[in-house]
């Protein structure tokens, strides 16, 4: 199984982390489906489908289009592969440059994320139709075939002949007659053989799951070893589903029920989260960060699983709390809201521009109890005295494998050895910050990954080395994306004893 999105080093910095703020596992049909749960032109609501520049609040373009939706998608896919850049950032930049209307911006988003999500599977089948193999094609030709295959096999409402014609026109625009002829021949051959696009029946469990749900083999094998074949299949399937939009009520300003009433009255479909006490699931709201309710600080955009961190911390009014790796500030704000804005919260981050995001969040929400500090969390003992905090939150840097739905390129850019490197950082952070907690105080360790070594294994090693700490609950909270259609998360609550 060839993967052209080769693995690369994690470039997020030593103490930063990925942020977000149901059928059974029986053997699936090995024929690749020809329709998608989301229609072409309708973006995943929680993926960035528009940029603020050149786009008004309704999502409509305010400039003349530079090119088509598929041409914009092609540019993003080529640059993502060549530059090893994050697709969400490139997508926003490209949408701003192309000035697409709301529908075309949605189609571009769908094509980009869908192609990256299904990359392994797309390459596996496309290689049957490219005589010299995809790897020997120019990057833009390879990406053009990939995005065209994705549309034909996974999107409805777009006729195959229209997909082929658009691809041929793009090939003519960017290449020469020979390339456009090859593109035309490959795609028409795919159309003729759609019903034969089935996986072999004798694949190993690792290869079958990796190809059916398009994940790298090392990741699938690792998960099978940890949680078994059935749960791994559910996990990989869930990772290809679009994330829903969830918001967190600012209970300093109104109740969850009042916010639900306000949203529904305004035409936004809103229902209470069954997982998080302050959470709301919304549909048909567009980009909720561009609404007046967001600007007024009535809510924050945060995944349901992430909301459970502050709930597990259980902060009390008047306490002094430390949030060690706080940016962009969603959990910090949730803690302050739960304290009724009474007390003192220190939110720290190693990057100055990210510390600014925390301050902006607090200001938007009207939270005056939040104080910020630019510092590597490992250096916090230089800034605070031992035993000076009632509660500490370490939302640790991690591999981020619980948020693949939101960042599908992570599947192809992540290396297995990255997981070992981040474990060392987690150990150093825990060893550095634990003296700052009062006796009897609460320490929360959380991640947005599913890895045992980064989660329960990391906590157990810390407890073995620090007998003055103990579990403060029977077992940690572990959430998998297939359980609640929320992000994968781990939350451990520890207590410092005398």
N, C-alpha and C positions, 0 to 999 in steps of 0.2 A: 504494500500500500504506500504509494509515493505521496509525500506531503511537501508541497512547494513552499508553504509557509513554515520555513525551518525554525527550529528553536533558537532563542537568542537570550542574552543575559537580561536579567530583571533590571530595568533602568529606573526604578522608582525610588532609589535611595535606601540607605540602610535602615532607616526607621520610619519609612512610609509604608502604606498598605493600600490594597484595593478598597475603595470606598463606595458606599451606596446611600448613602443616607437617604378516570382512574381505573383503569382496567388492570388486571393482574399481570404478572410478569411472564405469561406464557409465550411460547415461541412466536414471534411476529411473522406476518406475511413478508417474505423476502423480496417481493416485487416492490420497487420504489413507488410510493404513492404519486398520483398525478394531480392532486389538488392540495391546497393548503388550508389550514384553519383560518387564516387571514387572507382576505381578498387582495388582489393586486391594487396598488394605489392607496391602500389604507395602512398607514404606518403603525408599528407597535407603539402604543401610547407612551410607554416608558423608555423608548429609545429616542434619541434626539433626531427629530425630523425636520426641524427648521432652525436656522440661526437667527439671532436678533438683528443683525445687520441686513438691510434690504428686505426684511420680513416684518410685516405689521402684526399686531396682536391676534388677528384672526388666522395668521399663518400664510396670508397671501403675499405674493411677490410684489415688490415696489419698483422693480427694474425690468429691463428687457432681457429675456432669457438668452444665455450665452450658448446653450446647447440643449439636447434632449435629456430626459431622465436617465436613459440607459448610458448616454455618453458621460454624464456626471458619475453614475455608478461605476463605470469602467475606470475613470480617473482615480476614484477612491480605492478600488481594489488593486490597481497597479501600484499605487504609492504605498498602500498598506503592505504589500508583499515586498517591494523593493526597499523601502525605508524602515521596515519593521516598526511602523508607527501605529498608534492606537487608532482604530477605525472610527471611533466616535468623534475624535477630534478632527480627523481628516474629513469626515462626513459634514460636520458643521461648517468647516472652512469652505468646502466645495459647494455646499448649498448656498452659502452667501455669495460666492463668485458666480454661480449659474443663474441666480435670480428666478428659480423655478416657482410655479404657483403651488398651492397647497397640495393638490392631487399629485403632481409630478414629483414634488419633494417627498411625498409619502411613498410613491413607487420606487424612487431612488433608495430610500431608506430600507424598504422591504427587500430589494434586490441585493444591496450591500450586505445586510445582516444575514439574510437567508443563504447567500452564496458562501459566506464565511462559516456559518453554522454547519452547512452540509458539505464542506470542502472535501473531506476524505472520500465520501461516497461519490460525489460528482467526478473527482479525478479517477476513481476506480473504474467507473463506467465509460467516461470519455476516452480513456486510454485504449479502449477497444476499437475506437473509430479514428484515432489519429495514428497513422502508419509509423511515424518516427517517435511517437510518444509526446505527451504534453511537456515534459521537462526540456525538450529541445526547441520548443517554440519560443518566440519572443514573448516577454512578459505580457504585453498588451494583447497579443493574440490569444494566449493562454487564458487570460482573464475574460476576454470577450466570449470565448467558448464556454467558460464556466458560468458566467452570468446568464447566457442564453439557455444553457442546459437547465439551470435552476428554474428559469421562468417556464420552460416547457414541461418540466416534470413536477414542479411544486406549486405553481400558480395557475389558478383558473382565470377566466374572464379575459385572457390575452391569447388570441388565436396563434397557433404555431406559425402560420405563414407570416404573420406580422412580426413575430420575433425573429424569424429568419431574415426577412427583408431589412429590418433595422440593423441586424448584425452585419449583413452584407454591405449596407450603406456605410456603416462605421468603418468596416474593413477597407472599403474603397477610399474613404476620407483619410485614413491613417496609414494605409499601405499601398499595395498595387494590385493589379488584376489577378495575379497568381494567388495572393493571400485571400482576397475576397472569394475566389473560386474554391479554395480549400475550405474556408469557413462555410460557404454555402453547401458544399458536398458533405462535410461532417455533420452539420445540423440536420440536413434532410435525411441522412442515413440514420441519425438518432430517431427521427420521427417515424421512419419506416420500421424501426426495430423496438419501439417502446415496450411492447408486450413481452419482449425477450429479455428485458433488463431486470434480471433476477440474480440474486446471489447464489453461489453454489450451496448445495445442501450439506456438504461435508466439512464446512468450516469449523474451526475450534470455537469455543465459547468467546474467547478474546477477540478473534477476527470477526465473528458474526456480529457481536455487539458494536465493535469499533466501526464496522462498515454500515450496519443498519442505522446507527444513530450518529455516525460521523464524529468519533473521538479518537485521539491517538492511542495506539496499542498499549504504551506504557501506563497510561492513565487508567485504562480499562482493567488491565492486569492488576494494577495496584489496588483498585477498588474491589475487584473480585476477591483478592486475598484478604481484604479487611472486612467486607460486609456481605460477601457471597454473590453468586451470579444473578439471582433473582432481583435483589435490591440494586445491584449495579445497573441492571437493565432499566429499572424504573428511574434511576437517577439520570442516566444518559438520555432517556426519553424526555424527562422533565427539562433537562438543560437546553433542549431545542424548542421549548414552548416560549412564546413571548411573555415577558414579565408583566404583571398587572400594575396599575398605578395605585399606590397607597399613600395616604397623607396622615399626619399626626396632628390632632387638635391641640391648639394652644389653650389649655384649660385655664390659663390666667385671664383669658378674654371671653370665653364662652364654653358651653358644654359640648360634648360630642353630639348629642341629639340636636342641639340648636344649630350646629354647623351642618349636620345632615339635612335638616329642614331647609336651611338657607340654600344649600347646593341644589337640592331637588326642586325647590321653588324656581330656581334659575335655569333649570333644564339639564343640570348635570346629574347623572345617575349616581347616587351615593348610598352605600349600605355600611353598617358597622362591621368592623373586623371581628372575626370570631377568635383571633389569636391574641390581639393586643388591645388593651382596655381603652386606649386613646386613639386607636387607628380607625381609618375609614377607607374603604375601597371605592374608587371612582371610575366611571366610564363616560365617554363622550364629553370629556372636559377639555380636550386639547392639551396644550402645554400649561399645566396648572401654575407654573412659576410666573406666567405672564398675566395672571388674573389679579384684579384689584384686591381680592380676599387675601392672596399671598402677600401682596405689598403691605396690606394693613396688619400683617402678622397674625392672622387668624389660624394659620396652620403652617406646617413644614412638610416637605416631601421626604418620606423616609419609608423604607421597607418594614413590613410587619415584624419580621424576625429581629431586626435591629432595634425596634421599639422595646423588646423584651429586656434589653440590657439595663435600662434605667429602672424598669419595673423590678428586676432582680436585685438591683443595688438597694432599693427601698430607702431613699434618702429622706431625712427628716428636716423640717424647718429649723434654721439656726445652726446647722452643722457646717463644718469645714470639709470640703471635698476636693479631691485632686483627680483630674482627668488627664492622663499622661500623654496620650497620642490622640489629641482631640479633633483635629481638623477633619472635615469642614465645620464641625460644631453641632451636628444634629443631636448626638447623645448628650453633649454638654447642655444644650438648650432644654432637652427633655428633663434632665435632672433638675435644672433650675425651676422649670414649671412645676415639677412634682414637689419642690420645696416651697412653693408659693412665693418664689423670688426672695426668700428670707434665708440668709446665710451667706456663705462665701465659697465660690467655686473657682478653682484655679484650672484653667484649660491651657495645656501646653502643646506645642508642636515644634519640630525642628526647623521648619521652613517659615520664613517671615511672611511670604505671600499667603501661606495657608493660615497663619495666625490672624491675618487680616480678615479672612473669610469667617473665622469664629466671631470676631468683633462685629462684623456686619450682620451675622445671624442674630446675635444677641440684641443688637440695636433694633433690627426689624421686628423682633418679637417683644421688645420692651423689657428686656431682662437686665437689671442693673447689678445683680449678684455675681455676674460672670466677670472674672479677671483673666487676662491672658499673659502668656510668657513664651518667648521664643527660646527654646532649649531642646537639646537632645535629651530624651527622657532618662538616659543613663547618667546625666549630669544633674538631675534634679536635687540630689542630696547637697549640692553646692548652694542651692537656693532656698531650701526649706529645712527646718530642724527635724530631728528624729521625733517620732510620735506626735506630729503636729496635725494629722488629718484623721477625721472620724471614719471616712470611707475613701477608698481609692479605686478608680477604674483604670485598668490597663486593657484597652482595646488594641490588641497587639498587631504589629506588622505580621502578615501571613501570606501564604501562597494564593489566597483568594479563590480557591476552587469551588467555593459555595456560591459564587456569583457569575458563573460562566454564562448563564442566560443573558446577563446584561453586557458581558464583554466576551463575545464568542471567539474573538481572535486570540484570547488567552489560551485556548486549546492548542494552538499551533505555535505560539511564541514561548510558552512555558517549557522549561527543561526539568527533568526529574531531579537533577542535582540542585536546582533552585530551592527545593523543599528542605534539603539538608542545611543550606546556607541560612535560611530564615529561622530555623530552629535555634541556632546559636544566638541570633539577635534576641529572640524571645527569652532565652535563659538569662542573658545579660540584663535585659530590662527588668525581669522579675527580681533578680538578685540586687539590682540597684535601688528599686523603689520601695521594697517591702519595709525597710526600717522607718519610713516616713509615717507608717500607720500606727495609731494608738493601740494599746492593749485593749482587746475586746472589739476592735474595729473590724470593718468588712472590706475585703479585697475581692473585686470582680475581675476575672481574666476572661476575655472574650476574643473570638476570631470569626471571620467569615469564610472559614475553610472547613473541610471534612476530614482532614488528615489526623490520624490518631497521634502521631508523633508531635504535632503542633498543638493538639488539644489535650485530651485526658492524659496522654503520655507525658506531655510537657508539665502539666500540673502535678502529676504524681511524682515526677522527679524533683520538682520544687519542694513538695511536702516531705519527701525523703531527706532532703538536705536542710530543711528548716522545720524542726519539730515544734517550734512555737506557733505553727500554723496548722489548721485542720479544716476539713470539709465543713461547711455551714449549711449543707443540705445533703439529702441522702445520695443524690447523684447529680451530675451536671446536666444542663439542658443541651440536647443535640437536636437540631432541626435539619431535615433533608428537604430539598426543593420539591420532591414528589409528594410530600406529606400535606403541605398547606399551600402549595404554589407560591411560596415565599422563598427568600434567599436561604442558602445553607448557612447555619450558624452554630456556634458552640459558646456556652456561657457557664462558667464555673464560679461558685460563690464560696469564698474561704473566710475563715475567722482567725484573728490573731489572739491567741490565748496567753495567759500569764506564764 
